[in-house]
Amino acid sequence: MPPLPSGHVHRARLEDLLSRRPGGGQGSPLVTLVCAPAGFGKTTLLASWFRARRRAGAAAAWISVDAHDNDPFVLWSAILNALETGHPTDENPAAVLPRPPQRGEEDRFAAELGDAITRQGREIWVVLDDFHRLTESSPLRSLELLLERFPAGLHLVFSSRSSPPLPLHRFRVTGELREIRTADLRFDESEAAAVLRGHGVSLDQPELVRLMARTEGWPAGLRLAGLALSESHDHPATIGSFVETDRAVADYLVGEVLSVLTADYQEFLLRTSVCDTFTVELASVLTARDDAGALLHKLEQSYGLVSRCSPHSPWFRYHSLLLDYLRAALRRRSLAEARELHRTAAVWFSANDEALTGLRHAISAADEELMVRLVVEKGPAIVLSGQMWTLRRLVEELPRRVAERDDVSAILAVADLSAGDRRTAEERITRLAMVSGHDERALDLRLVALVHHARLTGRMSPEAERLGERLDDIADPDLRMLALVNRGTVLFWLGWLQRAHTDLTRALHLARRRSYDYAVLHCLSHLAGLAGADSDYRRMRATAEEAITFARERGIADSPGTSIAHVAAAWGAYLAFDDDTAEREAETALRTLGASNDRTVELAARSAVAIVRFTREPHDALIAMRECWNAVDPREHAQPALVAYASNAEQRMALRLGRPDWAAEVERRASSWIGRSGDHLLLRARMHALHGRTTTARAQLEKVSSGEVGCLVLTSEIEAHLLGALLASRADDRHAAGVELTTALEKAAAGRVLRPFTEAGPDIRALVAAHSGRLGWAESFVGDVLAAMPAASAGANLSPREVELLRELPSMSTLEEIAGNLYVSVNTVKTHLRSIYRKLGVTTRREAVFTARLRGLL
């Protein structure tokens, strides 16, 4: 039995496993297999455990297997000798061990040995270390015979670099086989730190994490690293390079790992080492060997030098330290050969839809022509699949003359914009201003970059139409898809909804066929927003849910691409009077915003948050809404439907808080973008009604009601009819009020649009209740409306003067200013205020406003 090394780290958890059956079974396992490549501490672990068993009085025998043991007589002589040493037979004279078997005596020997062990009457442990050295069939067959006649009391422990060619499956099925493999034997951080302390080395946490990543917990690698670090004054540099610079590492790898391999296997390792991971097919291409699969199987099963990236994966990898050594050895042998292998790998990966990996190899091959081809041809696919950040990191390794080519700069500009780096993209676009007309692909890529830039900034350009003219001539399906995504999004922002829907739907179909998740998410999210802009609220809710579910299932739920889908979901919930969902979705939309989002998406997300927060934090919400939209230059384009939704809500918010000046400002601002729409007429009509100009307000609304001027969004149309109903009712025009109210209900019922009714105030509820039973097919929706607008409680029967005062309370005005507005004394205001507090059951002005809103009084 070998001695324990200096600095030995006791591994109590693993030693405990050696003595326990898997699955919590009673007793010790009949067979234990400790299997891992060289340097994983198999022998050390067993030696420590073996000593503990001996100290506890167990009968235990240790056999260090070597090549001579391929003779069954030699092997069994060693085992019998160890048994006699570990448990002298004179304790039980009846248990005399048989003599070692001669050729042909294996059956007899196995039977006699089994009987002798059984007669011992106690448990006996036999450890066979370095079992992989048994390669001949004769000794293995004799052990198989013992396993078949497994005697009571015997426990066999095998330590091997590869799985023994023995029938252990029976023991595995019955729960009598304990297996400890590579993953179990890796050192964790605490064990690694203990090893380093043994070398007088202490690393801070980031350095330790980095060393663990380099060594993958390989015990031998950590000990070699400890030696190197103990002689170094620059720990970070040593961690990064000790495989290449420390002779002890090379000596260990050659002596313990590579020396057992034939020249063919060593050559195979060297040529495949240019790849981080590889398949049998790629290995065959790199090595020009048809038997690459057989070699890999042998390296995996017999030597443990290669492992699959995951169970059943077709991809293989080498341990990172071995990989570093092999790569250094290949470069030392021939730099030209290494580059040629990288070139071969680049072509293979590119042909197998792994463009970024191919580009890495092209850079390592220093093949500039191949770099250009991969970036230009595969760039659109890289962006559409959401890997633009990786592409941008690789760009830093491209030679300058490659990165500054027109066609390369164009696709890199698109990648920059997709990653949210506008400054770098704009620098590239500026250099592209003089692109000639000879390279059509470079021209198409430049158009895509300019249209994408217009999306982000809101500064729309004629390139969208030029790109549309070029679409049918773009042969590359990925570039065509990228063009459709960008043009469709720009058309959406411009308000050309049908054309935008066509482009985004085509792009979605293509992206699904190519499994470009990033592009699929973009299209679904924007189609949800587009449905909202088109006032198709059922489709908006369904598509938003589809986008959010897709992102969650693909592991990209926090992607900026989900932001507009969450805006749509928030708006759908808000319209349906589901405030909790609306607030949650709006907050998520804001949280998922990123630098890569278009300005319109940011405006939509910030507006949604302000609108749904208004009930809880009215003043802060209105301030946030004003700041959001006052920052937009009126000379720049803004998405028309978004302006209609946001300005309508902002004006209501301002009026609720007693700021008619801010409400008028909303109308003036909106006129820059939607000045000829029914939505704008609604804003103007509100201001006329506020100032008592009822006839003018009704005239404005009549243009909407009659269809003379159309609204951009359905909610504006509904609110116009509701305001018309209120004004008609106040003018005692009951017929007109009924017509307007019925129209509003009919338009709202199909999409379950409750919010405009709840925002219209208690007078609308009274109208709805009064007309209940006379509203035609919309009658089924009336109950939902009334439920969403609870009547004021009996304790809140306010007098007309109290109602007037209540409507002043949300403003920032002082009591003195309110008294002036109502032409009464301050004492009268205070008297009415105390009465309001008593009737509402509150004690403060803030509570009064909040409670009045809950009861539909405001």
N, C-alpha and C positions, 0 to 999 in steps of 0.2 A: 504494500500500500504506500503510495507516494506521500511525502510530508506536505503539510499545508504551507503555502507560500507566505512570505513576510507580508504584512499588511492585509492579511486575510479578512474579508468582510463576512461575518456570520449571517447566513440567510435563513432565519428561523422559519419563515413562511414556507419556503420550498422544502426544507427538511421535514416539516410537519406533513407536507403532502406526500412525501416518500413513504410514510408509514400509514397512510389512510387510503381506504378505497374511494374511488370516485363516486359522486352522488350521495355521499353520506352513509355508505354501507358500513356494516359492522366489521371490525377486524382490519388486518393489513392486506394489501393487494397481493395476489399470488405472483403476479408478474409486474415489474416496473420497467418502463423504457424511458431513459433520458437521452433525447436525440436532438442534436444541433451541430452546426459546423464547428470547425476548430476555433478555439479561443473563447468559447461561451461558458467556460467554467464548469463543465460537466464533471470532470475528475475531482476538482476542488470541492464541489458541492457534495459529491458522494463520499469523499474522504472525510469531510467534517461530520457528515451524518453517520458514517461507518464507525468512527471513533466514539460517537455518542451511544451507538447501539452496543458497542463492546463494553463501554463503561457501565451500561445498564445491565450487563451480564448476559446479553444475547449471544447466541452461537452465530458467528458470522465469518464468512470466508471471502477473501479478495483475490481476484485473478486479473493481472494486467496482461491482456492478450497481445501477442506479437505474431509475426509472420510464421514462426516455427509452429505455432499452434494449429496451423492448417493440417497437421498430421493428427488424427484423432487420438492416437496413443499419447502424444505429447500434451495435447490439450487436457485430456482426462487425467493424466498424471499430475498436471498442475492443479486441477480442480480438487482431486483427491487429497493432494498434499495440503492444500489450503484448508480443506475441511478438517483434516486431522489436526492442523495447527490451530484452527479457530474453535474446534470443539473435540478434544481428545476422546477417542472412542472407548478408552478404558473406563470411562464413567459408566458405560453400558456395554459389558462384554458381548452381549448378543447382537450388538449393532456393529459388527465388523464390516468395514467397507470392502467392496470387491476390488480385484486387481484391474488395472487399466485394460481396455479391450484391444485385442489384436484385430487385424482386418477380418471382417466377416462375423465378429463377435458382438456387434453393436446391439442387436436385439437382446441377447442374453445379458449384456452389461446394463442396459437401461432398466431391465426388470430387476436385476439384483441390487442395483443402486437405489431404485425406488423402494424396494423392500427394506434395505438397510436404513434409509432415511426415515421411513415410517416407524421402524422399531425404535428409533431414537426417542420418540415420544415427546419431542419438543420442537419448537420452531427453529429452523435453520435458514439463514440468509446467505445467498451466494451472489456476489457482485462480479460481473464480467465487464471490465473496463476496456475501452478501445475495441469493442466488438466488431467494428467495421473492418478490422484487419483479417477477420475470417472470410476468405473468399472462395475456398474450395468446398465442394459439395459434401465430402465425407464427414467433416466435423459438424457441419450444419445438419446433416441427416441424423447424426447420433443425438444431437440436441432436440431435434424434432421428436425422436422416439421418447425422450424423457418427458417432453411436453405432453405427448399423447397419454403417457402413463403417470401423469403428474402425482407425485407422492404427497400424502398428507404431511403438513409441517414445513414443506419446502417453500421458499420465496426466492424467485430469481430476479435479479436486477441487471439490466443491460444498459451500457453506456456506449453510444455509437454516433458517428457523424452522419449516418444514413439509416433509414428504416431497415431493420434486420430482415433478411429473406426467410422468416420463420412464420408459421401459422398462428399468429397472435390474435386473429380476428375472433376466435372463440372466447378468449378471455375478455376481449373488448365488449362483446355482446352481453356477457354475463356480469359485467361490472367488476371483473377481477383483474383488469389491466389499468394501471396508473401510468399516464403519459405526461412527461414534462418535456416540452419542446422549446424551440428557439424563442418564441414570444414570452414564455415563462421565465427564461433564463436571462433576458435582458435586464441590465441594472436600471433601477429607477433613479430619480435625481438624488435621493438621500443616500443610496448606496454608492452612486458615482462620487458624491461629495466625500464620502468616507474613504474611497480609494484615493482620491486626490490628497486628502489630509495625510494619508500614509506616505505621500511623496513630499509633504510639506507645502502643498499648494492649496490656496483658497481662492475661489472665483466668486465674483458677485453673480447675482441671479441671472441677468441677461447673458453673461459669458457662459454660465453653466448650461443654460437652455441651448445656446448655440453649440456647445460641445456635445450635448446630448443629441442634437440633430445631426451633427457630423458623424458621431460614432454609432448612432441608433441603439445606444445602450449595450453595445458589444463589449463585454468585460475586458477582453484582451486589448481592444482598441483604447479603452479608457485607461488601462494601466500604461500602455505605450504613450498615450497623451500625457499622463501624469509625469512620466519620465522626461518627456520633451519640455513640458511646462516648468518643471522644477529647475531646468537649466536656462530658462528664458526670462527676459525682463519685459517682453512685449507679449502678454498673453493673447490679446485679440489676434495679432498676426500669426502667432504659433498655432492657435486653434484652426486658422484658415489654411495653414500650409504644412503642418507637421508630417503629413503623409509623404509629400514630395521632398521635404528637406531633412527629415530625421531618418538616419540609416537604420535604426533599430526597427522601425516600422517595415521598411523594405525587407530587411532580413527575416522578420517574422513571417510576412506574407509569402515570401519565396520558400522559406524553410518549412513552414507548417501548412501552407495552403496550396501553393502552386507546384511544389516539387513532386507531388504525387501524380501529377498530370503528365500525359504524353505530350509531345510537341504539337500534335494536331489539336488537342484540347487547348493548349496555351495560345496557339494561333487564333483559334476560335474566340477565346476570351478577348484577346487584343483587338481584333477587328470589329467585334460587336460592342466594344467599350465606348465607341464614339456616341452611342445613344443612351439616354437616361433609361428608356424602356424600349422594348422591341418585341416583335412577334416572331414566330418560326419563319414566316415568309420573309420578313425583313432580315433576319439572321442569315437566311439562305442567300439573299441578294448580296449582303455585305461580305459573306465568306465564300461565295460561289460554290456552296456545298449543297447537294440535294439531300444529304442526311442531317441537315441542321436540326430537325426535330428530334432525331435519335440522340444527337450530342447534347441537346438541351435537357432531354429527359434524364440522361446519365448524370449531367452536372447537377440537376435538381435532386434526383433520388439518391445517388451514390455519394456525391461530394458535398451537397448542400451549399454550393457556391452561387446558385441562382435561385430566385424564388418568384412565384407569381405575384403580381401586384395586388391581387385579391383572389379569394378562392374561385376556381373555375375560370379565371380571367385568361385570355389568350396572350396577355402582355407579361413579359418577364423583366426582372431587374437584378442588378448586382448590388451587394452591400456598398454603401457610399465610399467607405475607405478603400475597399478593393477596387472600386471603379476609379477612384482618384489615382491609385497606383498604376492600374492598367493604362490609363490615359497618358500618364507621365512616361511610362515605358514606351508606348507607341510613338509619342512625340520624339523621344530620344532616338528611337530607331529610324524614323523617317517622317519629317514634317510634311513632305509632299504626299506621302501615303496617307497620313492622317487627314489631310485636306481632301484628297480624292474620296476617301470613305465618307467624309461629311457631305461631299457633293452627291454621292450616291444616296445617302440617307435623305438629303433635302428633296431630291427628285421623288423618292418613294413616298415620303410623308405628304408632299404636295399632291401626288396622284391619289392618295388615300384620305383626302379631306382633312389633313392636319397641317394647314398652311403655316401657322405660326411656328410649329415645331420645324417645319421645312425651312422657314426663314432663318431660324436660329442656326441650323446646319449650314445654310448658304453663307451666313456671316462667318461661321467658323471655317468654311472652305475658302473664304476670301474671293468668292465668285460674284463679281459685281453684276454681271449680266443676269445671273440667276436671281440675285436679290431684287433687281428691278422687275423682272418677270413675276416673281411671287407677290411683291407688294401691289403691283398694278393689276394683275389678273385676279388675285385672291383678296385684295383689299376690301371690295364691296361685301364679300361673304363674311370677312372678319368683323366688319362693322355691324352687319345685319344679325350676326350671332352674338353680339354684345361683347366682343373681345377687343374693343378699341383701346382699352387701357393697356393691355399686354402689347399690342402693336406699337403704341406710343413709347413704351419702355424699350422695345427693341430698336426703335428708330435711333435712339442715342448711340447704338453700336454701328449704325450704317455709316459708310464713308460719306463725307460731305457732298462729293460730286454726285453720289447716288440720291441722297435725300433732297437735293435741290433740282433734280430733273423735273420738268413740268408735270409729267404724268404721275410721278411719285409724290410731288408736292400737293397735287390736287387731292389724291386719296388720303394723304396724311392730314390735309386741312379738314376733310370730312370726319376723320377719326378724332381730330382735336375738338371739333364742334360737338361731336357725339359724346365726348368725355367732359365737355363744359369748359375747355380751355380756349376762350374766344381770342385772347390776345395772340397766342401762337398761330391760331388759324388765320387771323386777319393779316399777320405778317406774311404767311404763305400765300394768301389770296392776293395781296398786293403784288407779290412777285409774279403771280400768274396773270396779271393784267395784260401782258403783251403776248399771251400764248398765240401762236400762229394757227392758221387754219388747216395745216397739213395733218396733224395728229388728231383724228376724230375722237379717239378714246380720251385723250387729255382734255379736249374741248368739252366732252360730255361730263367728265369728272369735275371740271371747273364749274360747269353749270350747276351740278348737284351741290357743290360746295357753296356757291353763291346763294342758291335757294335755301339751303340749310341755314346759312348765316342770316338770311332774311327772316326765317322762322324764329330764330333765337332773339333777334333784336326788335322785331316788329316793324322794321323798315323794309317794306315790301318792294321788290324790284321786278323789272320786266323779264328777268331770267326764268320765271315760272312758266311763262308762255313759250319762251324759246325752248325750254326743256321739254315742254309738251309737244312741240313740233318735231323734236328729235326722237321721241319715245319709240316710234315704230321702226326707226333705223338702228336702234341699239340691239345688237345681236346677243350680247352676254346677258343671260337671264338674271344674274345677280345684280348687275349694274342697272338693268331695267327695273328690277324690284326696288333698288335704292332710290331711283328716280321717282317711281310711283309713290313711295313712302313720303318723300320730301315734297313733291308737288301736291299730293293729296292733303298733306298737313297745311301747306301754305294756302291752298284753296279753301280749306276749312276756316282758317283765320281771316281770309278775305270775305267770308260769308257766302261763297259759292258752294252751297251745301251738296247739291246733287252731284256735281262734278267731283267734289271731294269724296263723297261716299263711293263713287265708282272707282276712283284711284285706290282708296284705302282698302276697299273690298277685294280688288284685283291683287293688291300687294299681300293682303292677308292670305288669300288662297295660295299664292306662290310661296309665302313664308312657311305655311303649314306643310306644304309638300317637301320643302327643303329642311324642315325642322329647325328653323331659325327662331328660337324662343324670344329673343330680344325684339325682333321685328314683329312677331305675332302679338306680343304684349303691347307694343306701340300701336299697332293697328286696332286691336280690340279696345284699348283704352280711349283712343281718339274717336273711334266709332261710337263709343258710349257718350262721349262729350258731344259729338256731332248730332246724335239722336236728341240730346237735350236742347241743342241749338235749334233743332227742327221741331221742338215741342212734342216729340213722340216719347212721352214719359215712361210708358210701359217698356218700350224697346231700350230706353236709356237705362232703366233699372236692371233689366235682364242682361244687357251687354256689359254693364259695369260689374255685375256679379260674376259673369263669365271671365272677364279680365282679371279680377281679383283672385278668383279661384285658380285660374291658370297660373298666375304668378306664384301663388302659395304652393301649388303642386310642383312647380319647377324650381322651387327654392330661391325665387327672386322677388319675394313679397315686399322687400324694402327698396326695390329698384325705383329710381325716379320715374321710370316708365309707367308706374302704377298711379302716380299722383292725380292725373286727370280722371282716371277711373274712380278714385275715391271722391273727387269733387262731384262727379255725376251721381255716385251713390249717396253722398251727403245731400245733394239737391233733391233727389228723389224722395229721401226720407223727410226732408224739410217740408216739401210740398204735401206729403201725406200726414203731416203733423206728428211725425215720430222724432221728437227732439233729441232723445238720447242717442239714437243711431246717427242722426244728422251731425251731432257734435262730435261723436267718435270718428265718423268718416272724415269730417272736415279737418280734424286735428291730424289724422293719419295722412291726409293729402298734404298738409303743411309740413309734416315731419319727413315725408318722402321726397320733398322737393330737393333738387340738386342743381348744380351749376349747368348741367346738360339740359335742363328743362327750358322750353321756350318761355318768352316773356308772358305770353298769353296764359300759359298754364300757371305761372306764378300769380298773375292777377286773379285768375279764377280761384286758386286755392286760398289766397289771402282774403278775397271777397267772401268766399263761403264761410271761413272761420268767423269773420266779423258779423255776418248775417245771423248765423246760428247762435253766436254768443250774446246777441243783443238782449235776449230775455233776461239773462243773468247779470250781465255787465254792460248796461246800455250805453253809458257815457264812453267807456273805454272802447267798446265795439265801434261806435260812430267815429271816434277819433282815428282808430285804425283804418276804417274804411276811407275816410277823407285823405289820410296820408298815402294810402295805396293808390288812389286815383288822381290825386293832385300831382303825383310824381310823373304821370304820363303826359308827354308833350301832345297837346291837341292836334299838332300838325302830323303826328305819326298815326299810322293805322291802328285801330283797335277792333277786335272781333265784335261784329254788330250785336249778335244775340247776347254776348256776355255784357256789353254795355247796357243793353236793355234790361237784363235781369238786375245787374248791380246798381244802376242809377235809380231804378224803381224802388229797390230796397233801401238804398241810402237816403232817398228823399223821404220815405216814410219814417225812417229812423230819426232824421233831423226834425221832422214835424212832431214826432212823439216827444222829443226832448225840448220842444219849444224853441227851435232854432229855424224860423222861417227864412232867415237870411242864408243859412247853409242849404236849405231846401231849394231856394232860388238859384244858388250857385250850382247845384247838381243839374238843374234844368239847363242852365247856360253851358256848362261843360259838355253835357251829353249832346247838345245841338251840333257840336263839331263832328260827331260821328253818326248820329242817327236822327238828324234834324228833320228829315222828311218822312218819318215813320209815325204810325199810330202810337208807338211807345212814347215818343217825344210829346205827342199831343196829350197823352195822359199826364205827363209831368207838368205840362203847362196848365191843363185843366185843374189839377190839384191846387196850383198856386192861385188861379182865379177864384176857385171855390173858397180857399182860405181867406181871401180878401173880400169875400162877399159878392164877387162878380159871378153870380149863379148863372145868369143867362149866357154870358161869354163861355163859362166852363161847359155848359150843356151843349153849346154850339160846337165846341172843340170835340166833345165826346161823340156827338152825332156823326161826325165824319168817320169815326171808328165804327160806330154801330151800323151805319149804312153800308160799310165796306168801301167807302170812297178812298179812305187811307188805310192800308193794311198795317198790322202789327208784326214785328219780327218774332215775337214769342207769344205763346198762348196765354201766359199768366198776365201779360199786359192787357190783352184783349178782355180777359175775365174781369180784371180790376177796373177796366174802363166801363164795362157794363154795370159792375157793382156801384161805382161812383155815380154813374148815370141814374141807377135806381134810387140811390140815396137823395140825389138832387131833385129827382122827379117827385119823390115822396114828400120832401120838404116844400115843394111847390104845389102840393096837393094834387099832383097828376098821377092818380093811382094806376090808371091803365098803363101809362108809360113805365112806371116803376115796376109793375108786374111783368111787362114784356122784357125789360132789361134784366130783372132778376132771373126770370125763366131762362133767358139766353145764357146768362152767366152759369147757371146750374147745369144746363145741358152741355156746355163746352167743358166744364170741369169734371163732369161725372165720368166720362170715358177714361180719363187718366188718373182718377181719384185725386184731384187737385183741391185739397182742403184749405191750404194756407191762405189764399187770397180772401176767403171768407172770415177767417179768424183775425186777419190783419185789418179788416174793414171796420171792426168795432161793434159795439152792442146794438147800434141802430140797424145794422144789417141783420143781426140775429132776430130782431123784432120783426123785420120785414119777411124773413124766411118763415118764421113761425106763423105770421099772419097769412101768408100765401100757401101754407102747407095744405095739401089736398087738392091744390089747383095748378100743380106744376108739371102735369103730363108725365112723360116717361122718365123725367129726371126725379120723380118723387122718391124713388128708392135711395137716391143720394142724399135727400134732405135730412134723413135721420142721422147720417154720418156728420153732416154739417152742424146740426144742432148739438150733437154729442161733443163735437170739438169746440163748441162755443157755449159753455155752461152759462145759464142765466145767473144774474146777480142774486145773491142770497137775500132773504127777507130782512136781514139786519143791515142791508146796504141800500135801503130805499132813500136815496139822497134827494134833497130838494133841488130845483133847477139852479139856484145860486151855488149850492154845494157841488153840483156837477161841473159848473163853470170853473169853480176854484180847483176841483180835482184835475181838470184838464191842463191847468197851469202848473201843477206840481212837478211834472217831469222836467220842466225847464230849469235852467240855472239861475232864474230870477230870484231876487230877494222878496220877502213878504211886502216890503214897501213898493217894489217895482210891480208886483202882482196887483197890489191895491190900486196903483195908478192905472194899470191896464184895464181893471174891472170898474174903475170909477167909484170905489168905495173906500172907507177908511181902513187903516191898518187894524184897528180894533175889531171891525166887522170881519175882516179876513181871519183874524185869530179866533174869533167866535165860531165861524164856519169850519175852520180847520180842526178845532177841538171836537166839533160834532162829527166831522168825517172820521177822525181817529176812533171815536167811540163806536160809530156804526160799523167800521171795518175791523174793529178789534185790534188796533195797532197803536204804537206809541211814538213813531217817528215818521217823518216825511218820506224817507226812503222805503220804509215798510208799507206805507200807504200806497205808494206808486206800484210797488211789487204786487201787493194784494189786489189792487184794482185791476191790474193786468190779468192776474190769474182768474178773476171773476168776470172778465169781459167788460169792465167798466171803462177801460182805456183802449 
